Amino acid sequence: MADNTDVLLKFCEEHWTEMRHIEDQRATITNIVIIITSAAIGFVVPQEPSWGLLSLPLLLILLGIYGAITTAKLYERHQFAQKRLDYWYKRIDELNPEAKFIELKEAADARHKSEYPKMSNFHLHGLLHGKFGGNL
């Protein structure tokens, strides 16, 4: 059984690394969008209004759409890895029932929710899609 647990833990470790990488990618995309947007706004502000400047709002709209789609896809990949981890956690718990892996995780989740009742129901991802309730 230890061999099975070791294999599952190795898979978990790889997915934790992948999830960190996905979060780094989301941060990078967000920073790029903010920098380009700030530069475009900085370019427009000192200019006199003209028809030539109308291309910048179009650029900002396209950049916003790109950022939203990219971060939504990265979120989906992050959730995919998390779902796999959830299944592997259950199997680790089955192989090592004395460790009470799932029981401890659920107790920690419940304590966190009791300490932060309002914020624990607020999805950070909800800011992107306008959905502000639900379970974590």
C-alpha angles and dihedrals in degrees: 000000000000090000091054091049091048091052092049092047090052090053089048091051091051092050093047087054091048091050091051089050091051090051090050089052091050091050091049093050091048092050092048092050091048093048094049092044092049091049092049092049090046089053094049100046099069093042127097112244112269140154090252091066093060090085091068096065088050089052090050092050092050091045090051092050091048091049093048094048093044095049091045090054092047089050089052091052090048091052090047090056091045092053090053090050091052091056092046091049089055091050092048088052091050092050093046107031093162090064090062089210097167093039091055092046092051091047091052090048091050093049091049091049091050091050094046105026098159099039095044090064092048113092115213087207087057090074088069096050102027094247109130106171140059138077127309 
